[in-house]
Amino acid sequence: MSKFYEILNSGKPVLVDFFAEWCGPCKAMPPILKEVAGELKDKVWVLKVDIDKNPQVAEKYGVRAVPTLVLFQNGEVKWRQSGVMPAAQLVKVIQEKSST
């Protein structure tokens, strides 16, 4: 997880998808995240964190429901929302809330 914190503090916006294997709505996120990453290319990191394998990280950021999307920049939370979101809306949020 040290690499995770390194990336969060890299200066580049980081969108983290907190998910669980057993979560139905979480299964809708991979193609959405792929579309977001494709559209924003190297302007943003897109990471997935399994809350069952990394409970300490989920607890640190107060993740109580999955999927929860959290946008970080310079290690700071810029935005968060629980639930599935369309790719276009996510791209807009990332552009508005970070310096991409």
DSSP file with accessible surface (Angstrom, degrees, kcal/mol):
  #  RESIDUE AA STRUCTURE BP1 BP2  ACC     N-H-->O    O-->H-N    N-H-->O    O-->H-N    TCO  KAPPA ALPHA  PHI   PSI    X-CA   Y-CA   Z-CA
    1    1 A M     >        0   0   85      0, 0.0     4,-1.8     0, 0.0     5,-0.2   0.000 360.0 360.0 360.0 -10.1    0.0    0.0    0.0
    2    2 A S  H  >  +     0   0   95      1,-0.2     4,-2.0     2,-0.2     5,-0.1   0.887 360.0  53.7 -63.5 -34.6    3.0    2.4    0.2
    3    3 A K  H  > S+     0   0  122      2,-0.2     4,-2.6     1,-0.2    -1,-0.2   0.891 104.0  57.3 -64.1 -36.9    2.8    2.7   -3.6
    4    4 A F  H  > S+     0   0   16      1,-0.2     4,-2.4     2,-0.2    -2,-0.2   0.947 109.1  43.5 -57.1 -50.3   -0.9    3.7   -3.2
    5    5 A Y  H  X S+     0   0   64     -4,-1.8     4,-1.5     1,-0.2    -1,-0.2   0.851 110.8  56.2 -69.0 -30.8    0.0    6.6   -0.9
    6    6 A E  H  < S+     0   0  121     -4,-2.0    -1,-0.2     2,-0.2    -2,-0.2   0.932 109.8  45.3 -62.2 -46.4    2.9    7.6   -3.2
    7    7 A I  H >< S+     0   0   16     -4,-2.6     3,-1.8     1,-0.2     5,-0.2   0.917 109.0  55.9 -65.3 -42.3    0.4    7.9   -6.1
    8    8 A L  H 3< S+     0   0    2     -4,-2.4    67,-2.4     1,-0.3     3,-0.4   0.836 113.0  42.3 -58.4 -32.9   -2.1    9.8   -4.0
    9    9 A N  T 3< S+     0   0   96     -4,-1.5    -1,-0.3    65,-0.3    -2,-0.2   0.243  84.6 102.4 -98.1  13.5    0.6   12.4   -3.2
   10   10 A S  S <  S-     0   0   62     -3,-1.8    -1,-0.2     2,-0.2    -2,-0.1   0.617  91.1-117.7 -74.7 -13.7    2.0   12.5   -6.7
   11   11 A G  S    S+     0   0   24      1,-0.4    -1,-0.1    -3,-0.4    -3,-0.1   0.037  83.9 107.8  98.2 -27.4    0.3   15.8   -7.6
   12   12 A K  S    S-     0   0   67     -5,-0.2    -1,-0.4     1,-0.1    62,-0.3  -0.609  84.4 -97.6 -81.4 143.4   -1.7   14.2  -10.4
   13   13 A P        -     0   0    5      0, 0.0    32,-2.7     0, 0.0     2,-0.4  -0.353  40.0-158.0 -58.5 142.1   -5.5   13.8   -9.7
   14   14 A V  E     -aB  45  72A   0     58,-2.7    58,-3.0    30,-0.2     2,-0.6  -0.985   8.0-160.0-129.5 118.8   -6.3   10.2   -8.5
   15   15 A L  E     -aB  46  71A   1     30,-3.1    32,-2.9    -2,-0.4     2,-0.5  -0.892  14.1-164.4 -97.5 119.4   -9.7    8.7   -8.8
   16   16 A V  E     -aB  47  70A   0     54,-3.1    54,-2.4    -2,-0.6     2,-0.7  -0.929   9.5-157.4-110.6 127.4  -10.1    5.8   -6.5
   17   17 A D  E     -aB  48  69A   0     30,-2.9    32,-2.8    -2,-0.5     2,-0.6  -0.913   8.0-159.0-101.1 105.9  -12.9    3.2   -6.8
   18   18 A F  E     +aB  49  68A   0     50,-3.1    50,-1.9    -2,-0.7     2,-0.2  -0.811  32.0 155.3 -84.6 121.4  -13.5    1.5   -3.5
   19   19 A F  E     -a   50   0A  26     30,-2.5    32,-2.9    -2,-0.6    33,-0.4  -0.815  36.3-140.4-139.6 175.5  -15.2   -1.7   -4.3
   20   20 A A    >   -     0   0    1     -2,-0.2     3,-1.4    30,-0.2     6,-0.1  -0.990  23.4-127.5-141.7 145.6  -15.9   -5.3   -3.2
   21   21 A E  T 3  S+     0   0  112     -2,-0.3    -1,-0.1     1,-0.2     6,-0.1   0.832 110.5  53.2 -59.1 -34.3  -16.1   -8.5   -5.2
   22   22 A W  T 3  S+     0   0  170     -3,-0.0     2,-0.6     4,-0.0    -1,-0.2   0.515  85.4 105.3 -81.9  -3.8  -19.6   -9.3   -3.8
   23   23 A a    <>  -     0   0    6     -3,-1.4     4,-0.8     1,-0.2    -3,-0.1  -0.691  55.7-159.6 -87.3 118.0  -21.0   -5.9   -4.8
   24   24 A G  T >4 S+     0   0   48     -2,-0.6     3,-1.4     1,-0.2     4,-0.4   0.951  91.6  47.2 -59.9 -55.3  -23.4   -6.0   -7.8
   25   25 A P  G >4 S+     0   0   74      0, 0.0     3,-1.6     0, 0.0     4,-0.4   0.821 102.4  66.7 -59.5 -28.4  -23.2   -2.3   -8.7
   26   26 A a  G >4 S+     0   0    4      1,-0.3     3,-1.3     2,-0.2    -2,-0.2   0.815  89.5  65.4 -61.2 -29.1  -19.4   -2.5   -8.4
   27   27 A K  G << S+     0   0  128     -3,-1.4    -1,-0.3    -4,-0.8    -3,-0.1   0.701  94.7  59.4 -69.5 -15.8  -19.3   -4.8  -11.4
   28   28 A A  G <> S+     0   0   46     -3,-1.6     4,-0.8    -4,-0.4    -1,-0.3   0.658  91.7  72.8 -82.6 -16.1  -20.6   -1.9  -13.6
   29   29 A M  H <> S+     0   0    0     -3,-1.3     4,-3.1    -4,-0.4     5,-0.3   0.862  76.3  70.4 -74.6 -38.5  -17.6    0.3  -12.8
   30   30 A P  H  > S+     0   0   60      0, 0.0     4,-2.5     0, 0.0     5,-0.2   0.904 102.8  43.3 -51.8 -47.2  -14.7   -1.2  -14.7
   31   31 A P  H  > S+     0   0   82      0, 0.0     4,-2.0     0, 0.0    -2,-0.2   0.885 115.7  50.5 -66.8 -31.7  -15.9   -0.2  -18.2
   32   32 A I  H  X S+     0   0   27     -4,-0.8     4,-2.4    -3,-0.3     5,-0.2   0.943 112.0  46.4 -66.9 -45.8  -16.9    3.2  -16.9
   33   33 A L  H  X S+     0   0    7     -4,-3.1     4,-2.9     1,-0.2     5,-0.2   0.883 110.3  53.9 -65.2 -35.7  -13.4    3.7  -15.3
   34   34 A K  H  X S+     0   0  167     -4,-2.5     4,-2.4    -5,-0.3    -1,-0.2   0.909 109.3  48.4 -64.1 -41.1  -11.8    2.5  -18.5
   35   35 A E  H  X S+     0   0  111     -4,-2.0     4,-2.3     2,-0.2    -2,-0.2   0.922 112.2  48.7 -64.7 -42.9  -13.7    5.1  -20.5
   36   36 A V  H  X S+     0   0    0     -4,-2.4     4,-2.6     2,-0.2     5,-0.3   0.942 112.8  47.4 -61.5 -48.4  -12.7    7.8  -18.0
   37   37 A A  H  X S+     0   0   36     -4,-2.9     4,-1.4     1,-0.2    -1,-0.2   0.896 112.2  51.0 -61.4 -39.0   -9.0    6.8  -18.2
   38   38 A G  H  < S+     0   0   40     -4,-2.4    -1,-0.2    -5,-0.2    -2,-0.2   0.884 113.0  44.7 -65.9 -39.0   -9.2    6.7  -22.0
   39   39 A E  H  < S+     0   0  109     -4,-2.3    -2,-0.2     1,-0.2    -1,-0.2   0.898 122.0  35.6 -73.6 -40.9  -10.7   10.1  -22.2
   40   40 A L  H >< S-     0   0    5     -4,-2.6     3,-2.3     1,-0.2    -2,-0.2   0.530  88.4-177.9 -91.6  -7.0   -8.4   11.8  -19.7
   41   41 A K  G ><  -     0   0  151     -4,-1.4     3,-0.8     1,-0.3    -1,-0.2  -0.128  67.8  -7.0  46.4-123.6   -5.3    9.7  -20.7
   42   42 A D  G 3  S+     0   0  125      1,-0.2    -1,-0.3    -4,-0.1     3,-0.1   0.261 115.2  87.9 -88.9  15.7   -2.3   10.5  -18.6
   43   43 A K  G <  S+     0   0  113     -3,-2.3     2,-0.3    -6,-0.2    -1,-0.2   0.618  95.0  30.4 -83.5 -14.2   -3.9   13.5  -16.8
   44   44 A V    <   -     0   0   10     -3,-0.8     2,-0.4    -4,-0.2   -30,-0.2  -0.997  69.7-133.4-146.2 145.2   -5.4   11.3  -14.0
   45   45 A W  E     -a   14   0A  92    -32,-2.7   -30,-3.1    -2,-0.3     2,-0.5  -0.829  19.4-159.5 -91.1 140.9   -4.6    8.0  -12.2
   46   46 A V  E     +a   15   0A  40     -2,-0.4     2,-0.3   -32,-0.2   -30,-0.2  -0.986  17.5 175.8-123.1 117.6   -7.5    5.6  -11.9
   47   47 A L  E     -a   16   0A  34    -32,-2.9   -30,-2.9    -2,-0.5     2,-0.4  -0.914  21.2-148.7-123.0 152.1   -7.1    3.1   -9.1
   48   48 A K  E     -a   17   0A  89     -2,-0.3     2,-0.5   -32,-0.2   -30,-0.2  -0.963  10.6-167.8-118.4 135.5   -9.3    0.3   -7.6
   49   49 A V  E     -a   18   0A   5    -32,-2.8   -30,-2.5    -2,-0.4     2,-0.6  -0.981  15.7-142.9-126.9 118.5   -9.2   -0.6   -3.9
   50   50 A D  E  >  -a   19   0A  12     -2,-0.5     4,-1.6   -32,-0.2     3,-0.4  -0.698   9.2-154.6 -78.2 116.0  -10.9   -3.8   -2.7
   51   51 A I  T  4 S+     0   0   31    -32,-2.9     7,-0.2    -2,-0.6    -1,-0.2   0.762  91.9  56.0 -68.3 -23.3  -12.3   -2.9    0.7
   52   52 A D  T  4 S+     0   0   91    -33,-0.4    -1,-0.2     1,-0.2   -32,-0.1   0.834 114.2  38.7 -76.3 -31.2  -12.2   -6.6    1.9
   53   53 A K  T  4 S+     0   0  155     -3,-0.4    -2,-0.2     1,-0.2    -1,-0.2   0.653 128.7  33.4 -88.8 -19.3   -8.5   -6.9    1.1
   54   54 A N    >X  +     0   0   34     -4,-1.6     4,-1.9     1,-0.1     3,-0.7  -0.421  66.3 153.2-133.4  58.1   -7.6   -3.3    2.3
   55   55 A P  H 3> S+     0   0   70      0, 0.0     4,-2.7     0, 0.0     5,-0.2   0.834  72.3  59.7 -61.9 -30.6  -10.0   -2.6    5.2
   56   56 A Q  H 3> S+     0   0  105      2,-0.2     4,-2.2     1,-0.2     5,-0.1   0.876 106.5  46.7 -66.6 -35.0   -7.6   -0.2    6.9
   57   57 A V  H <> S+     0   0    0     -3,-0.7     4,-1.8     2,-0.2    -1,-0.2   0.929 112.5  49.5 -71.4 -44.1   -7.6    2.1    3.8
   58   58 A A  H  <>S+     0   0    8     -4,-1.9     5,-2.8     1,-0.2    -2,-0.2   0.921 113.5  47.0 -59.8 -42.3  -11.4    1.9    3.5
   59   59 A E  H ><5S+     0   0  149     -4,-2.7     3,-1.6     1,-0.2    -1,-0.2   0.922 106.9  56.9 -66.1 -43.0  -11.7    2.8    7.2
   60   60 A K  H 3<5S+     0   0  129     -4,-2.2    -1,-0.2     1,-0.3    -2,-0.2   0.867 114.2  39.2 -56.3 -38.1   -9.1    5.7    6.9
   61   61 A Y  T 3<5S-     0   0   33     -4,-1.8    -1,-0.3    -5,-0.1    -2,-0.2   0.269 113.8-115.3-100.9  13.2  -11.3    7.3    4.2
   62   62 A G  T < 5 +     0   0   28     -3,-1.6     2,-0.6     1,-0.2    -3,-0.2   0.813  47.4 174.1  64.9  33.4  -14.6    6.5    5.9
   63   63 A V      < +     0   0   13     -5,-2.8    -1,-0.2    -6,-0.2     3,-0.1  -0.639  11.6 157.8 -77.8 116.2  -15.9    4.2    3.1
   64   64 A R        +     0   0  206     -2,-0.6     2,-0.3     1,-0.2    -1,-0.2   0.512  61.7  35.4-113.7 -15.0  -19.2    2.8    4.4
   65   65 A A  S    S-     0   0   48    -47,-0.0    -1,-0.2    18,-0.0   -47,-0.1  -0.966  84.9 -98.3-138.5 154.1  -20.8    1.8    1.1
   66   66 A V  S    S+     0   0   26     -2,-0.3   -47,-0.2     1,-0.2   -40,-0.1  -0.960  95.0  35.4-128.9 146.5  -19.5    0.4   -2.2
   67   67 A P  S    S+     0   0    2      0, 0.0    16,-3.4     0, 0.0     2,-0.4   0.581  75.3 168.2 -75.4 145.3  -18.8    1.5   -4.8
   68   68 A T  E     -BC  18  82A   0    -50,-1.9   -50,-3.1    14,-0.3     2,-0.5  -0.998  19.3-155.6-121.5 127.8  -17.5    4.7   -3.4
   69   69 A L  E     -BC  17  81A   0     12,-3.4    12,-2.3    -2,-0.4     2,-0.4  -0.895  12.0-175.9-103.6 131.1  -15.5    7.0   -5.7
   70   70 A V  E     -BC  16  80A   0    -54,-2.4   -54,-3.1    -2,-0.5     2,-0.6  -0.997  13.3-152.6-130.3 129.6  -13.0    9.4   -4.2
   71   71 A L  E     -BC  15  79A   0      8,-3.0     7,-3.5    -2,-0.4     8,-1.3  -0.906  19.0-175.3-102.8 123.4  -11.0   12.0   -6.1
   72   72 A F  E     -BC  14  77A   0    -58,-3.0   -58,-2.7    -2,-0.6     2,-0.3  -0.854  12.8-179.0-113.1 152.0   -7.7   12.9   -4.5
   73   73 A Q  E >  S- C   0  76A  11      3,-2.1     3,-1.9    -2,-0.3   -64,-0.1  -0.930  78.6  -6.3-148.5 129.9   -5.1   15.5   -5.5
   74   74 A N  T 3  S-     0   0  100    -62,-0.3   -65,-0.3    -2,-0.3   -66,-0.1   0.859 130.1 -58.0  54.5  38.0   -1.9   16.0   -3.5
   75   75 A G  T 3  S+     0   0   26    -67,-2.4     2,-0.4     1,-0.2    -1,-0.3   0.434 114.1 117.8  78.1   0.2   -3.1   13.5   -1.0
   76   76 A E  E <  S-C   73   0A 115     -3,-1.9    -3,-2.1   -68,-0.2     2,-0.5  -0.808  70.5-117.1-106.0 138.5   -6.2   15.6   -0.3
   77   77 A V  E     +C   72   0A  61     -2,-0.4    -5,-0.2    -5,-0.2     3,-0.1  -0.599  34.3 172.0 -73.3 122.4   -9.8   14.5   -0.9
   78   78 A K  E     -     0   0A  82     -7,-3.5     2,-0.3    -2,-0.5    -6,-0.2   0.655  65.2  -8.2-100.9 -25.0  -11.3   16.8   -3.5
   79   79 A W  E     -C   71   0A  36     -8,-1.3    -8,-3.0     2,-0.0    -1,-0.4  -0.959  58.7-174.5-169.0 150.9  -14.6   15.0   -4.0
   80   80 A R  E     +C   70   0A  98     -2,-0.3     2,-0.3   -10,-0.2   -10,-0.2  -0.984   5.9 169.0-154.5 150.6  -16.4   11.7   -3.1
   81   81 A Q  E     -C   69   0A  74    -12,-2.3   -12,-3.4    -2,-0.3     2,-0.3  -0.952  24.8-134.3-159.1 142.9  -19.6    9.9   -4.0
   82   82 A S  E     +C   68   0A  63     -2,-0.3   -14,-0.3   -14,-0.3     2,-0.1  -0.779  66.6  39.8 -97.0 144.8  -21.1    6.5   -3.4
   83   83 A G  S    S-     0   0   27    -16,-3.4     2,-0.2    -2,-0.3   -14,-0.1  -0.270  94.2 -52.3 108.0 166.7  -22.8    4.7   -6.3
   84   84 A V        -     0   0   62     -2,-0.1    -2,-0.1   -16,-0.1   -58,-0.1  -0.543  51.6-170.1 -78.6 141.6  -22.3    4.1  -10.0
   85   85 A M        -     0   0    3     -2,-0.2    -2,-0.1    -4,-0.1    -4,-0.0  -0.988  27.5-105.4-132.8 142.1  -21.8    7.2  -12.1
   86   86 A P     >  -     0   0   75      0, 0.0     4,-2.2     0, 0.0     3,-0.2  -0.342  32.0-118.4 -64.1 150.0  -21.8    7.6  -15.9
   87   87 A A  H  > S+     0   0    5      1,-0.2     4,-2.8     2,-0.2     5,-0.2   0.893 111.5  54.0 -57.8 -45.1  -18.3    8.1  -17.4
   88   88 A A  H  > S+     0   0   70      1,-0.2     4,-2.0     2,-0.2    -1,-0.2   0.901 110.1  47.6 -60.2 -40.2  -19.2   11.6  -18.9
   89   89 A Q  H  > S+     0   0   95     -3,-0.2     4,-2.3     2,-0.2    -1,-0.2   0.904 111.7  50.6 -67.4 -39.9  -20.3   12.8  -15.5
   90   90 A L  H  X S+     0   0    0     -4,-2.2     4,-2.6     2,-0.2    -2,-0.2   0.913 108.9  51.1 -64.3 -43.2  -17.2   11.5  -13.8
   91   91 A V  H  X S+     0   0    3     -4,-2.8     4,-2.6     1,-0.2     5,-0.2   0.932 110.2  50.1 -59.3 -44.6  -14.9   13.1  -16.4
   92   92 A K  H  X S+     0   0  125     -4,-2.0     4,-2.4    -5,-0.2    -2,-0.2   0.923 110.8  48.9 -61.0 -44.7  -16.7   16.4  -15.8
   93   93 A V  H  X S+     0   0   16     -4,-2.3     4,-2.8     2,-0.2     5,-0.2   0.932 111.3  49.8 -61.0 -46.1  -16.3   16.1  -12.0
   94   94 A I  H  X S+     0   0    0     -4,-2.6     4,-1.3     1,-0.2     6,-0.2   0.929 112.7  47.0 -60.8 -43.4  -12.6   15.3  -12.3
   95   95 A Q  H  < S+     0   0   95     -4,-2.6     5,-0.4    -5,-0.2    -1,-0.2   0.887 117.0  43.5 -66.7 -38.0  -12.0   18.3  -14.6
   96   96 A E  H  < S+     0   0  121     -4,-2.4    -2,-0.2    -5,-0.2    -1,-0.2   0.859 118.5  41.4 -74.8 -37.5  -14.0   20.7  -12.3
   97   97 A K  H  < S+     0   0   99     -4,-2.8     2,-0.3    -5,-0.2    -2,-0.2   0.553 116.1  42.9 -92.7 -10.0  -12.6   19.5   -9.0
   98   98 A S  S  < S-     0   0   15     -4,-1.3     2,-1.1    -5,-0.2   -25,-0.1  -0.806  86.5-105.3-129.7 173.2   -8.9   19.1   -9.9
   99   99 A S              0   0   95     -2,-0.3    -4,-0.1     0, 0.0    -3,-0.1  -0.566 360.0 360.0 -99.4  68.5   -6.3   20.9  -11.9
  100  100 A T              0   0   66     -2,-1.1   -56,-0.1    -5,-0.4   -57,-0.0  -0.675 360.0 360.0 -91.2 360.0   -6.2   18.7  -15.0
